[in-house]
Amino acid sequence: MVIGNTETAKIPGVSAAGAVPEITDFTPAADVELLHYGRCKCIDGVPVTPTGVPTPGIITMSALQLSPMPTFAVNGGVRVRPHTPYFEVEGEPGEDIRTGKALKDPRRVYENGVLLGREMAKGSEYLVIGESIAGGTTTALAVLMAMGYDGHGKVSSSMIDNPHSLKEKIVSEGISNSPFCREEMRADPLKAVQAVGDPMMPAAAGVVAGAAESIPVIMAGGTQMAAVMAIVKGLAPNVLSNIALGTTKWIVNDRTSDVRSIVKQIGSVPILAADLDFGPSKHDGLNVYEKGLVKEGVGAGGISVAAFLASQGRIGKNEMLAKVEENYVQLMRIMGK
């Protein structure tokens, strides 16, 4: 999982990845800790939305418990580091993209990511690469638009009411303030990332590009990973044939976004959607996923897809729901609820 922070997440109304905007600095580190320990160390409890809905990392954790596989974190650039081992690619936290100067040196981060991806591939049959970064759908829209893709009304949101107009206003300001012209950003994805991207992007793109040279890669995420895919296409187009997007049914069926349209603009890349169903759950904090809250993150969809496939039918949506409910109860107990 590739983690990062962007100051863009602290713009009011952009993200639901923390109870308050300032706590989003802790969200990626807490997600990594949750996967390793079943609880968080850098914060009390677990990352929650402003309405108290827990991180989609609870889905990822449950899938890994049902179908164990090695888990690694890559620090794309965070303000709060996880209390776990992680790989460094020399990234730094991102600035508010409205400045047009979001990142300092994404090229170095990308190149380090490529080397890391190649090394990871040597001991793996395939890789599943997820992300945790608050505010990432806004930066995804910005990079897609800067690269010339049509992202209007197409990126998803962790909120039920997708704030498209707010995102597009932020993106427009960032692109206008970029030191690069549109032609430069279309020709070089890393210039688009430098201007209006986030630190997860060059790290994830590098790992994907390096690993997919030799093994299949599931890019675990929704429209944020679609933006990373667009970067990969611009820098290493030959690996697209070894890539699939793994996400949740909530992203694919989301009426407020269109991941299919974004991926179609990039290339013929398959989209695999985990058929998770929290409708039968007796817990309100899980039922709301069916109403369009949270939807994806922390590689939840891609890891679930991998768990389903690896189990050869032993694990399905019923088993996933049972394990998620079990973990939900434990986490709520930790939080004193």
C-alpha positions as CSV (number, residue, x, y, z in Angstrom):
1,M,0.0,0.0,0.0
2,V,1.3,3.4,-1.0
3,I,0.6,6.2,1.5
4,G,0.8,10.0,1.4
5,N,-0.5,13.3,2.6
6,T,-1.7,16.4,0.7
7,E,-2.7,19.7,2.2
8,T,-5.5,19.6,-0.3
9,A,-7.3,17.3,2.0
10,K,-7.6,20.1,4.6
11,I,-9.8,22.2,2.3
12,P,-13.2,22.2,3.9
13,G,-15.6,19.9,2.1
14,V,-13.0,17.9,0.1
15,S,-12.6,14.7,2.2
16,A,-14.5,12.5,4.6
17,A,-11.3,10.6,5.5
18,G,-11.1,12.0,9.0
19,A,-13.4,13.3,11.8
20,V,-11.9,16.8,11.2
21,P,-9.6,17.9,8.3
22,E,-6.5,18.1,10.5
23,I,-6.7,14.5,11.5
24,T,-6.2,13.4,7.8
25,D,-2.5,13.7,8.5
26,F,-2.8,10.6,10.6
27,T,-5.2,8.6,8.4
28,P,-2.6,6.8,6.1
29,A,-0.3,5.8,9.0
30,A,-3.3,4.6,11.0
31,D,-4.5,2.5,8.0
32,V,-1.1,0.8,7.7
33,E,-1.1,0.1,11.4
34,L,-4.6,-1.4,11.3
35,L,-3.5,-3.9,8.6
36,H,-0.5,-5.0,10.6
37,Y,-1.8,-5.0,14.2
38,G,-5.6,-5.0,13.9
39,R,-5.6,-1.7,15.7
40,C,-3.9,1.7,15.3
41,K,-1.0,3.0,17.3
42,C,-0.6,6.6,16.1
43,I,-4.2,7.5,17.1
44,D,-6.8,6.2,19.5
45,G,-9.3,4.0,17.8
46,V,-9.4,4.0,14.0
47,P,-9.8,6.6,11.2
48,V,-13.4,7.5,10.8
49,T,-15.6,9.9,8.7
50,P,-17.1,13.0,10.4
51,T,-20.2,10.8,11.0
52,G,-18.2,8.0,12.6
53,V,-18.0,5.5,9.8
54,P,-14.8,3.5,10.1
55,T,-12.0,3.4,7.4
56,P,-12.4,1.0,4.5
57,G,-9.2,-0.5,5.9
58,I,-11.5,-2.7,7.9
59,I,-12.4,-4.4,4.6
60,T,-8.8,-4.8,3.6
61,M,-7.9,-6.2,7.0
62,S,-10.7,-8.7,6.9
63,A,-9.7,-9.9,3.4
64,L,-6.1,-10.4,4.5
65,Q,-7.3,-12.4,7.5
66,L,-9.4,-14.6,5.3
67,S,-6.7,-15.0,2.7
68,P,-3.3,-14.1,4.2
69,M,-0.7,-12.5,1.9
70,P,2.4,-10.4,2.6
71,T,1.6,-6.7,3.2
72,F,4.0,-3.8,2.7
73,A,3.8,-0.1,2.9
74,V,5.5,2.5,0.7
75,N,5.9,6.0,2.1
76,G,5.1,8.3,-0.8
77,G,5.3,11.3,1.5
78,V,3.5,11.5,4.9
79,R,3.5,13.9,7.8
80,V,2.9,11.1,10.3
81,R,4.9,7.9,9.8
82,P,3.3,4.5,10.7
83,H,4.6,2.5,13.6
84,T,5.4,-0.4,11.2
85,P,8.2,-1.2,8.7
86,Y,7.8,0.6,5.4
87,F,9.7,1.3,2.2
88,E,11.1,4.8,1.5
89,V,11.2,6.3,-2.0
90,E,12.3,9.8,-0.9
91,G,8.9,11.4,-1.2
92,E,7.6,14.4,0.7
93,P,4.1,15.4,1.7
94,G,2.2,17.4,-0.9
95,E,1.1,21.0,-0.8
96,D,-2.3,22.4,-1.5
97,I,-2.8,21.9,-5.3
98,R,-4.3,25.4,-5.6
99,T,-0.8,26.7,-5.5
100,G,0.1,24.9,-8.7
101,K,3.2,23.6,-6.9
102,A,2.1,20.5,-5.2
103,L,5.3,18.4,-5.2
104,K,9.0,19.1,-5.3
105,D,10.6,16.2,-7.2
106,P,8.1,13.5,-8.3
107,R,10.6,12.2,-10.9
108,R,13.0,11.0,-8.3
109,V,10.1,9.3,-6.4
110,Y,8.8,7.7,-9.6
111,E,12.3,6.3,-10.5
112,N,12.8,4.9,-6.9
113,G,9.3,3.4,-7.2
114,V,10.2,1.6,-10.4
115,L,13.3,0.1,-8.8
116,L,11.2,-1.0,-5.8
117,G,8.5,-2.5,-8.1
118,R,11.1,-4.5,-9.9
119,E,12.5,-5.9,-6.7
120,M,9.0,-6.8,-5.3
121,A,8.2,-8.6,-8.5
122,K,11.2,-11.0,-8.1
123,G,9.5,-12.8,-5.3
124,S,5.9,-12.5,-6.3
125,E,3.4,-14.1,-8.7
126,Y,1.4,-10.9,-8.8
127,L,1.1,-7.7,-6.8
128,V,-1.9,-5.8,-5.5
129,I,-1.1,-2.1,-5.0
130,G,-3.5,0.0,-3.0
131,E,-3.4,3.6,-1.6
132,S,-4.3,5.6,1.4
133,I,-4.3,9.4,1.0
134,A,-7.1,11.8,2.0
135,G,-8.2,14.2,-0.6
136,G,-7.0,11.9,-3.4
137,T,-10.0,12.1,-5.6
138,T,-9.5,15.9,-6.0
139,T,-5.8,15.5,-6.9
140,A,-6.8,12.6,-9.2
141,L,-9.2,14.9,-11.1
142,A,-6.5,17.6,-11.2
143,V,-3.9,15.3,-12.8
144,L,-6.4,13.8,-15.2
145,M,-7.5,17.2,-16.4
146,A,-3.9,18.5,-16.6
147,M,-3.0,15.5,-18.8
148,G,-5.9,16.2,-21.1
149,Y,-8.4,13.5,-20.0
150,D,-12.1,14.3,-19.5
151,G,-12.7,14.0,-15.8
152,H,-15.6,16.4,-15.5
153,G,-18.1,14.8,-13.1
154,K,-16.3,11.4,-13.3
155,V,-14.1,11.1,-10.1
156,S,-15.7,9.5,-7.0
157,S,-15.9,10.8,-3.5
158,S,-15.9,9.3,0.0
159,M,-19.0,11.3,0.7
160,I,-22.6,10.5,-0.5
161,D,-22.9,13.9,-2.1
162,N,-20.0,14.2,-4.4
163,P,-18.7,17.8,-4.4
164,H,-17.9,18.0,-8.1
165,S,-18.2,21.8,-8.3
166,L,-15.8,22.3,-5.4
167,K,-13.3,19.9,-6.8
168,E,-13.4,21.5,-10.2
169,K,-12.9,25.0,-8.7
170,I,-9.9,23.8,-6.8
171,V,-8.5,22.0,-9.9
172,S,-9.0,25.1,-12.1
173,E,-7.2,27.3,-9.7
174,G,-4.3,24.8,-9.4
175,I,-3.9,24.4,-13.2
176,S,-4.0,28.1,-13.7
177,N,-1.2,28.6,-11.2
178,S,1.0,25.8,-12.6
179,P,4.4,26.9,-13.8
180,F,3.9,24.5,-16.7
181,C,1.6,25.1,-19.7
182,R,-1.1,22.5,-20.6
183,E,1.0,21.2,-23.5
184,E,3.9,20.5,-21.2
185,M,1.7,18.6,-18.7
186,R,0.1,16.6,-21.4
187,A,3.5,15.6,-22.8
188,D,5.0,14.8,-19.4
189,P,2.8,13.2,-16.7
190,L,5.3,14.0,-14.0
191,K,5.0,17.7,-14.7
192,A,1.2,17.4,-14.2
193,V,1.9,15.5,-10.9
194,Q,4.4,18.2,-9.8
195,A,1.9,20.9,-10.4
196,V,-1.4,19.4,-9.1
197,G,-0.8,15.9,-7.9
198,D,-0.2,14.2,-4.6
199,P,2.7,12.2,-3.2
200,M,1.0,8.8,-3.5
201,M,0.9,9.2,-7.3
202,P,4.5,9.1,-8.4
203,A,5.4,6.4,-5.9
204,A,2.5,4.2,-6.9
205,A,3.0,4.8,-10.6
206,G,6.6,3.8,-10.2
207,V,5.9,0.6,-8.3
208,V,3.2,-0.4,-10.8
209,A,5.4,0.3,-13.8
210,G,8.4,-1.6,-12.3
211,A,6.5,-4.6,-11.2
212,A,4.3,-4.9,-14.3
213,E,7.3,-5.3,-16.5
214,S,7.4,-8.9,-15.4
215,I,4.3,-9.9,-13.4
216,P,0.5,-9.0,-13.3
217,V,-0.5,-6.1,-11.2
218,I,-3.9,-5.3,-9.7
219,M,-4.2,-1.6,-9.1
220,A,-6.5,-1.6,-6.0
221,G,-8.6,1.5,-5.9
222,G,-11.2,3.6,-7.8
223,T,-10.7,6.8,-9.7
224,Q,-7.6,7.7,-7.7
225,M,-5.9,4.6,-9.1
226,A,-7.3,5.4,-12.5
227,A,-5.3,8.6,-12.4
228,V,-2.2,6.6,-11.5
229,M,-2.9,4.4,-14.4
230,A,-3.0,7.4,-16.7
231,I,0.5,8.4,-15.4
232,V,1.7,4.9,-16.0
233,K,0.4,5.0,-19.6
234,G,2.3,8.2,-20.2
235,L,5.6,6.9,-18.8
236,A,5.6,3.1,-19.4
237,P,2.8,2.3,-21.9
238,N,4.1,-1.2,-22.6
239,V,3.1,-2.4,-19.2
240,L,-0.7,-1.6,-19.5
241,S,-1.3,-5.1,-20.9
242,N,-0.2,-6.5,-17.5
243,I,-2.5,-4.3,-15.4
244,A,-6.1,-4.6,-14.1
245,L,-8.0,-2.2,-11.9
246,G,-9.5,-3.9,-8.8
247,T,-12.2,-2.0,-7.0
248,T,-15.5,-2.3,-5.2
249,K,-19.0,-2.6,-6.7
250,W,-19.8,0.7,-4.9
251,I,-17.4,2.5,-7.2
252,V,-18.4,0.7,-10.4
253,N,-22.1,1.3,-9.6
254,D,-21.7,4.9,-8.3
255,R,-24.0,7.3,-10.1
256,T,-22.0,10.3,-9.1
257,S,-18.8,9.2,-10.8
258,D,-17.7,7.1,-13.8
259,V,-14.6,5.1,-13.4
260,R,-15.4,3.1,-16.6
261,S,-15.2,6.2,-18.7
262,I,-11.9,7.3,-17.2
263,V,-10.3,3.9,-17.7
264,K,-11.7,3.6,-21.3
265,Q,-9.9,6.9,-22.1
266,I,-6.6,5.4,-20.9
267,G,-6.8,2.0,-22.6
268,S,-8.2,-1.5,-22.7
269,V,-7.6,-2.3,-19.1
270,P,-10.0,-4.7,-17.3
271,I,-11.9,-3.6,-14.3
272,L,-12.6,-6.2,-11.6
273,A,-15.2,-5.3,-9.0
274,A,-15.6,-7.1,-5.7
275,D,-19.2,-7.9,-5.0
276,L,-19.3,-6.9,-1.4
277,D,-22.8,-6.5,0.2
278,F,-23.2,-4.8,3.6
279,G,-27.0,-4.5,3.2
280,P,-27.7,-7.4,5.5
281,S,-25.4,-6.1,8.3
282,K,-27.0,-5.1,11.6
283,H,-24.5,-2.3,12.0
284,D,-25.3,1.2,10.8
285,G,-21.6,1.9,10.3
286,L,-21.5,-0.8,7.6
287,N,-25.0,-0.3,6.1
288,V,-24.0,3.2,5.0
289,Y,-21.6,1.7,2.4
290,E,-24.6,0.6,0.5
291,K,-25.9,4.2,0.5
292,G,-22.7,5.6,-1.1
293,L,-20.6,6.6,1.8
294,V,-16.8,5.8,1.7
295,K,-17.0,3.3,-1.1
296,E,-13.3,2.4,-1.5
297,G,-9.8,3.0,-0.1
298,V,-6.8,1.2,1.5
299,G,-7.0,-1.2,-1.5
300,A,-10.3,-2.6,-0.2
301,G,-11.7,-3.6,-3.5
302,G,-8.5,-5.0,-5.1
303,I,-7.5,-7.0,-2.0
304,S,-11.1,-8.4,-1.8
305,V,-10.9,-9.4,-5.5
306,A,-7.5,-11.1,-4.8
307,A,-8.9,-12.9,-1.8
308,F,-11.9,-14.2,-3.7
309,L,-9.7,-15.4,-6.6
310,A,-7.1,-17.0,-4.3
311,S,-9.7,-18.9,-2.3
312,Q,-11.1,-20.6,-5.5
313,G,-14.7,-20.0,-4.3
314,R,-14.2,-20.6,-0.6
315,I,-14.4,-16.9,0.2
316,G,-17.4,-14.8,-1.1
317,K,-19.4,-11.8,0.0
318,N,-21.1,-13.7,2.9
319,E,-17.7,-14.7,4.4
320,M,-16.4,-11.2,3.9
321,L,-19.4,-9.6,5.6
322,A,-19.1,-12.0,8.6
323,K,-15.4,-11.2,9.0
324,V,-15.9,-7.4,8.5
325,E,-18.7,-7.5,11.2
326,E,-16.5,-9.4,13.6
327,N,-13.7,-6.8,13.1
328,Y,-16.2,-3.9,13.3
329,V,-17.4,-5.0,16.7
330,Q,-13.9,-5.4,18.0
331,L,-12.9,-1.9,16.7
332,M,-16.0,-0.3,18.1
333,R,-15.1,-1.9,21.5
334,I,-11.6,-0.4,21.2
335,M,-13.2,3.0,20.5
336,G,-15.5,2.6,23.5
337,K,-18.7,2.5,21.5
